[in-house]
């Protein structure tokens, strides 16, 4: 055996055993902050799962999540895909002019119909005597995908399906035409609150309110650096965003009650910025039911806001027109349980506000 073969064999053995030892001695990581998710932990052993083969599937997921230098390898793969092989996307993530986004395709018409049926059921059961509207938040693909050669859902078809299947009495508030890709974070799925004043105004007007968010003075607070959820998924180096929230004396004094944990929280919790998901700054993240009360309101009107995560940042601006807003996340609470927590007679308006990605994957709604 020549010296070249000996060196190659030795290096191969060192690499294999080096990674094996590294994986053994490196403590398991519970949370991936870059990917905004909990990593798989070591599966418990059972003879039944061993025989069925389930154990090996779980163990494979565990080893992939806990592999030593995992983020480095993810970054290397992304570099190779984008820079060397000139691929347009990496695992569905693509980048246009520094704006990171995730492909959403194809349009799931049955999912859109399911979402509409959920709205119709809630309206007929609880909202017949309440002024009810819906609005659709376009995801970033609406602005970036088709113009840059990426597959995209048919947004007109999505809106048409809802329009044709929604029950009479639920009105449409169109916010597509007042949004642009600049209203969203470059590294995240969400929109930036400081860009939503005109959106809040249009929604308030559509709901029949004579109040406007633009009539209110806000103080802008900035948190930097903000690495959004797409940043970690892309596994590339790019400039972070600045997370911005708007506040004032009224919002600082607002009473916010978390119905699930039965505790008071704050509209903004900047201490959560360094947590798993920095977007949890808004209303402490995803919660089933939260009520905000406006102590300075001159009107006694209540709003029921059925929403996904996008609703957390616009709700404080909508408070300009209401004495009370209750946010309902149907991904976390069943529609059948709403009357156990909500006295619907206390509310005059209701709004279903969902992103197109939620509507296209609506089976998560309970």
DRENTINU-568370 format. One line per field, with one value per residue (C-alpha): y, x, z; residue number from 1. Coordinates in nm, 2 decimals. Example, Ala and Ser with C-alpha at 12.3 -4.5 7.8 and 13.67 -1.06 7.14 Angstrom:
! DRENTINU-568370
north	(-0.45, -0.11)
east	(1.23, 1.37)
up	(0.78, 0.71)
num	(1, 2)
! end
This chain:
! DRENTINU-568370
north	(0.00, 0.33, 0.63, 0.82, 0.53, 0.51, 0.88, 0.87, 0.57, 0.73, 1.06, 0.88, 0.69, 1.00, 1.19, 0.91, 0.84, 1.21, 1.29, 0.99, 1.09, 1.45, 1.35, 1.14, 1.40, 1.70, 1.77, 1.76, 2.10, 2.16, 2.46, 2.58, 2.96, 3.00, 2.78, 2.89, 2.54, 2.26, 2.00, 1.63, 1.47, 1.11, 0.87, 0.64, 0.27, 0.02, -0.34, -0.27, 0.03, -0.16, -0.45, -0.22, -0.01, 0.32, 0.35, 0.38, 0.65, 0.85, 0.79, 0.91, 1.24, 1.27, 1.22, 1.47, 1.74, 1.68, 1.63, 1.82, 2.14, 2.11, 2.48, 2.50, 2.22, 2.38, 2.70, 2.51, 2.34, 2.67, 2.82, 2.54, 2.55, 2.92, 3.02, 2.71, 2.52, 2.84, 2.69, 2.92, 2.79, 2.57, 2.35, 2.60, 2.91, 3.17, 3.51, 3.82, 4.13, 4.03, 3.95, 3.59, 3.41, 3.06, 2.91, 2.86, 2.64, 2.51, 2.66, 2.42, 2.50, 2.25, 2.42, 2.76, 2.62, 2.47, 2.81, 2.97, 2.70, 2.77, 3.14, 3.06, 2.83, 3.08, 3.36, 3.17, 3.05, 3.36, 3.67, 3.71, 4.03, 4.15, 4.36, 4.11, 4.14, 3.96, 4.07, 3.87, 3.94, 3.85, 3.67, 3.79, 3.56, 3.78, 4.05, 3.84, 3.50, 3.52, 3.83, 3.65, 3.32, 3.13, 2.92, 3.10, 3.03, 3.21, 3.49, 3.60, 3.25, 3.23, 3.55, 3.44, 3.11, 3.29, 3.56, 3.29, 3.07, 3.32, 3.36, 3.67, 3.93, 3.89, 4.18, 4.20, 4.46, 4.47, 4.55, 4.40, 4.73, 4.93, 4.68, 4.63, 4.40, 4.69, 4.65, 4.31, 4.22, 4.10, 3.80, 3.71, 3.62, 3.91, 4.27, 4.56, 4.74, 5.09, 5.03, 4.94, 5.27, 5.30, 4.93, 4.99, 5.29, 5.10, 4.82, 5.06, 5.24, 4.91, 4.81, 5.14, 5.31, 5.69, 5.66, 5.63, 5.50, 5.79, 6.03, 5.89, 5.99, 5.70, 5.67, 5.43, 5.18, 4.98, 4.64, 4.53, 4.30, 4.11, 3.78, 3.66, 3.30, 3.28, 3.39, 3.06, 2.85, 3.00, 2.94, 3.23, 3.54, 3.85, 4.18, 4.16, 4.36, 4.61, 4.51, 4.82, 4.86, 5.17, 5.27, 5.56, 5.63, 5.46, 5.14, 5.14, 5.16, 4.91, 4.61, 4.28, 3.96, 3.61, 3.39, 3.06, 3.13, 3.37, 3.63, 3.99, 4.05, 4.36, 4.47, 4.48, 4.26, 4.37, 4.13, 3.85, 3.99, 3.76, 3.45, 3.17, 3.40, 3.77, 3.84, 3.74, 4.10, 4.15, 4.03, 3.77, 3.55, 3.30, 3.26, 3.11, 3.41, 3.75, 4.06, 4.42, 4.69, 5.06, 5.28, 5.60, 5.50, 5.75, 5.47, 5.16, 4.93, 4.59, 4.40, 4.02, 3.96, 3.61, 3.60, 3.42, 3.57, 3.87, 4.00, 4.05, 4.35, 4.53, 4.48, 4.77, 5.00, 4.89, 4.98, 5.34, 5.26, 5.03, 5.01, 4.64, 4.39, 4.01, 3.82, 3.46, 3.22, 2.92, 2.73, 2.71, 2.71, 2.52, 2.73, 2.51, 2.64, 3.01, 3.07, 2.94, 3.24, 3.51, 3.70, 3.79, 4.05, 4.27, 4.31, 4.52, 4.42, 4.11, 4.07, 3.75, 3.85, 3.57, 3.55, 3.36, 3.10, 3.02, 3.00, 2.77, 2.54, 2.60, 2.25, 2.38, 2.58, 2.41)
east	(0.00, 0.14, 0.19, -0.10, -0.34, -0.21, -0.26, -0.61, -0.71, -0.58, -0.75, -1.08, -1.05, -0.96, -1.26, -1.51, -1.40, -1.35, -1.71, -1.83, -1.64, -1.75, -2.12, -2.08, -1.91, -2.10, -2.41, -2.75, -2.89, -3.26, -3.34, -3.20, -3.22, -3.12, -3.41, -3.66, -3.75, -3.70, -3.45, -3.52, -3.39, -3.27, -3.56, -3.65, -3.58, -3.86, -3.86, -4.19, -4.05, -3.73, -3.92, -4.16, -3.87, -4.01, -3.71, -3.47, -3.68, -3.68, -3.31, -3.23, -3.41, -3.23, -2.88, -2.96, -3.07, -2.79, -2.50, -2.19, -2.12, -2.47, -2.52, -2.18, -2.27, -2.61, -2.43, -2.18, -2.47, -2.65, -2.33, -2.28, -2.64, -2.66, -2.30, -2.14, -2.43, -2.63, -2.96, -3.26, -3.36, -3.23, -3.50, -3.77, -3.58, -3.48, -3.32, -3.40, -3.19, -3.12, -3.48, -3.52, -3.84, -4.00, -4.18, -4.56, -4.69, -4.93, -5.26, -5.45, -5.81, -5.95, -5.76, -5.89, -6.25, -6.19, -6.08, -6.39, -6.61, -6.46, -6.53, -6.89, -6.95, -6.82, -7.02, -7.35, -7.30, -7.17, -7.15, -7.49, -7.55, -7.20, -7.05, -6.81, -6.54, -6.23, -5.90, -5.62, -5.26, -5.04, -4.72, -4.39, -4.43, -4.70, -4.44, -4.13, -4.20, -4.35, -4.15, -3.83, -3.90, -4.04, -4.35, -4.63, -4.99, -5.27, -5.36, -5.66, -5.80, -5.75, -5.94, -6.21, -6.27, -6.32, -6.54, -6.77, -6.79, -6.80, -7.14, -7.35, -7.29, -6.92, -6.76, -6.42, -6.16, -5.89, -5.54, -5.34, -5.32, -5.17, -4.89, -4.55, -4.25, -4.09, -4.35, -4.21, -3.89, -3.61, -3.52, -3.87, -4.22, -4.38, -4.47, -4.31, -4.54, -4.41, -4.53, -4.88, -5.04, -5.22, -5.32, -5.48, -5.66, -5.81, -5.92, -6.07, -6.26, -6.38, -6.51, -6.71, -6.49, -6.45, -6.11, -5.78, -5.44, -5.28, -5.44, -5.24, -4.89, -4.65, -4.29, -4.08, -3.86, -3.59, -3.44, -3.13, -3.01, -3.33, -3.26, -3.60, -3.71, -3.61, -3.25, -3.20, -3.37, -3.16, -2.84, -2.66, -2.50, -2.69, -2.76, -3.01, -3.33, -3.42, -3.74, -3.95, -4.25, -4.47, -4.58, -4.73, -4.88, -5.21, -5.04, -4.81, -5.12, -5.33, -5.45, -5.37, -5.51, -5.39, -5.70, -5.51, -5.26, -5.50, -5.24, -5.17, -4.91, -4.79, -4.86, -4.48, -4.23, -3.89, -3.72, -3.83, -3.63, -3.33, -3.55, -3.62, -3.85, -3.78, -4.12, -4.26, -4.20, -4.56, -4.81, -4.58, -4.60, -4.86, -5.15, -5.50, -5.69, -5.57, -5.78, -5.65, -5.84, -5.78, -5.80, -5.82, -6.09, -6.37, -6.58, -6.73, -6.67, -6.52, -6.34, -6.30, -5.98, -5.95, -5.58, -5.25, -4.92, -4.95, -5.24, -5.01, -4.83, -5.13, -5.37, -5.21, -5.27, -5.63, -5.68, -5.72, -6.08, -6.18, -6.21, -6.14, -5.99, -5.99, -5.74, -5.83, -5.58, -5.78, -5.46, -5.44, -5.81, -6.11, -6.39, -6.63, -6.48, -6.51, -6.84, -6.68, -6.44, -6.61, -6.93, -7.01, -7.27, -6.98, -6.85, -6.97, -6.72, -6.53, -6.24, -6.09, -5.73, -5.52, -5.20, -5.22, -4.99, -5.23, -5.52, -5.32, -5.25, -5.56, -5.61, -5.42, -5.73, -5.94)
up	(0.00, -0.11, 0.13, -0.04, 0.04, 0.40, 0.46, 0.30, 0.52, 0.83, 0.76, 0.69, 1.02, 1.22, 1.07, 1.13, 1.49, 1.55, 1.47, 1.66, 1.97, 1.92, 1.91, 2.22, 2.44, 2.32, 2.54, 2.36, 2.27, 2.36, 2.14, 1.81, 1.83, 1.46, 1.35, 1.61, 1.71, 1.97, 1.87, 1.89, 2.21, 2.26, 2.23, 2.51, 2.45, 2.43, 2.29, 2.11, 1.92, 1.85, 1.69, 1.50, 1.37, 1.52, 1.74, 1.45, 1.29, 1.61, 1.66, 1.31, 1.37, 1.70, 1.55, 1.26, 1.51, 1.75, 1.50, 1.61, 1.41, 1.27, 1.20, 1.03, 0.80, 0.73, 0.64, 0.41, 0.23, 0.18, 0.05, -0.20, -0.31, -0.37, -0.46, -0.62, -0.78, -0.85, -0.72, -0.70, -0.36, -0.07, 0.09, -0.03, 0.10, -0.16, -0.14, -0.36, -0.31, 0.05, 0.13, 0.25, 0.18, 0.18, -0.12, -0.07, -0.36, -0.48, -0.38, -0.15, -0.25, 0.00, 0.28, 0.18, 0.18, 0.52, 0.66, 0.51, 0.66, 1.00, 0.96, 0.85, 1.15, 1.40, 1.24, 1.24, 1.60, 1.76, 1.54, 1.36, 1.56, 1.54, 1.26, 1.10, 0.84, 0.71, 0.56, 0.40, 0.46, 0.16, 0.24, 0.09, -0.20, -0.33, -0.40, -0.47, -0.62, -0.97, -1.07, -0.99, -1.15, -0.85, -0.82, -0.64, -0.54, -0.73, -0.50, -0.71, -0.70, -0.32, -0.27, -0.52, -0.33, -0.01, -0.16, -0.32, -0.02, 0.27, 0.43, 0.36, 0.63, 0.64, 0.46, 0.29, 0.37, 0.10, 0.23, -0.06, -0.24, 0.05, 0.12, -0.03, 0.03, 0.22, 0.49, 0.59, 0.76, 0.53, 0.75, 0.88, 0.77, 0.95, 0.88, 1.07, 1.30, 1.22, 0.86, 0.96, 1.05, 0.71, 0.73, 1.07, 0.94, 0.65, 0.88, 1.13, 0.86, 0.71, 1.05, 1.07, 1.33, 1.31, 1.49, 1.32, 1.43, 1.23, 1.47, 1.76, 1.85, 1.90, 2.03, 1.82, 2.00, 1.82, 1.91, 1.72, 1.58, 1.48, 1.31, 1.19, 1.15, 0.78, 0.87, 1.06, 0.80, 0.52, 0.71, 0.53, 0.65, 0.58, 0.75, 1.04, 1.07, 1.34, 1.53, 1.58, 1.81, 1.86, 2.21, 2.40, 2.74, 2.65, 2.54, 2.84, 3.07, 2.87, 3.07, 2.90, 3.03, 2.93, 2.96, 2.94, 3.22, 3.39, 3.44, 3.34, 3.07, 2.88, 2.52, 2.47, 2.65, 2.51, 2.75, 2.52, 2.24, 2.33, 2.36, 2.11, 1.90, 1.92, 1.77, 2.11, 2.21, 2.08, 2.34, 2.48, 2.17, 2.06, 2.31, 2.27, 2.41, 2.51, 2.60, 2.58, 2.75, 2.66, 2.97, 2.77, 2.52, 2.47, 2.30, 2.45, 2.16, 2.16, 1.88, 1.84, 1.64, 1.50, 1.40, 1.35, 1.46, 1.23, 1.45, 1.75, 1.61, 1.45, 1.75, 1.95, 1.66, 1.63, 1.99, 1.87, 1.79, 2.07, 2.45, 2.43, 2.19, 2.24, 2.03, 1.94, 1.79, 1.66, 1.62, 2.00, 2.11, 1.97, 1.82, 2.02, 2.35, 2.27, 2.46, 2.78, 2.78, 2.58, 2.64, 2.28, 2.38, 2.49, 2.14, 1.85, 1.58, 1.47, 1.23, 1.08, 0.99, 0.84, 0.63, 0.30, 0.44, 0.72, 0.48, 0.25, 0.56, 0.75, 0.89, 1.20, 1.29, 1.55)
num	(1, 2, 3, 4, 5, 6, 7, 8, 9, 10, 11, 12, 13, 14, 15, 16, 17, 18, 19, 20, 21, 22, 23, 24, 25, 26, 27, 28, 29, 30, 31, 32, 33, 34, 35, 36, 37, 38, 39, 40, 41, 42, 43, 44, 45, 46, 47, 48, 49, 50, 51, 52, 53, 54, 55, 56, 57, 58, 59, 60, 61, 62, 63, 64, 65, 66, 67, 68, 69, 70, 71, 72, 73, 74, 75, 76, 77, 78, 79, 80, 81, 82, 83, 84, 85, 86, 87, 88, 89, 90, 91, 92, 93, 94, 95, 96, 97, 98, 99, 100, 101, 102, 103, 104, 105, 106, 107, 108, 109, 110, 111, 112, 113, 114, 115, 116, 117, 118, 119, 120, 121, 122, 123, 124, 125, 126, 127, 128, 129, 130, 131, 132, 133, 134, 135, 136, 137, 138, 139, 140, 141, 142, 143, 144, 145, 146, 147, 148, 149, 150, 151, 152, 153, 154, 155, 156, 157, 158, 159, 160, 161, 162, 163, 164, 165, 166, 167, 168, 169, 170, 171, 172, 173, 174, 175, 176, 177, 178, 179, 180, 181, 182, 183, 184, 185, 186, 187, 188, 189, 190, 191, 192, 193, 194, 195, 196, 197, 198, 199, 200, 201, 202, 203, 204, 205, 206, 207, 208, 209, 210, 211, 212, 213, 214, 215, 216, 217, 218, 219, 220, 221, 222, 223, 224, 225, 226, 227, 228, 229, 230, 231, 232, 233, 234, 235, 236, 237, 238, 239, 240, 241, 242, 243, 244, 245, 246, 247, 248, 249, 250, 251, 252, 253, 254, 255, 256, 257, 258, 259, 260, 261, 262, 263, 264, 265, 266, 267, 268, 269, 270, 271, 272, 273, 274, 275, 276, 277, 278, 279, 280, 281, 282, 283, 284, 285, 286, 287, 288, 289, 290, 291, 292, 293, 294, 295, 296, 297, 298, 299, 300, 301, 302, 303, 304, 305, 306, 307, 308, 309, 310, 311, 312, 313, 314, 315, 316, 317, 318, 319, 320, 321, 322, 323, 324, 325, 326, 327, 328, 329, 330, 331, 332, 333, 334, 335, 336, 337, 338, 339, 340, 341, 342, 343, 344, 345, 346, 347, 348, 349, 350, 351, 352, 353, 354, 355, 356, 357, 358, 359, 360, 361, 362, 363, 364, 365, 366)
! end
